[in-house]
Amino acid sequence: MGNGFEANTLKGYSTSEKHLTTFLESQYGKSDIDIAQLNHAFITDFEFYLKAECKCSAVSAAKYIKHLKKIVNHCLANKWLPVILLSITS
């Protein structure tokens, strides 16, 4: 908290993490995957999962994808992912 972050921001990211973990368990049988496995198909599958399985509205799904995008951009900046992902997350 503090430094420009509110309680609701933390709550939103926690919910994003919960949805992502549940998606990973349902699709891959794991609670985590190697960051190198993150690709366009993964992101579109996650978005579909949010809308179909979690019954998230388009606005809520976009918010959770936006949270994932921040993490993807952090990974790109640290060269943990190939730059090719840049075009699908912008």
Helices and strands as residue ranges (DSSP letters): H 7-28, G 35-37, H 40-52, H 58-77, G 83-85, H 86-89
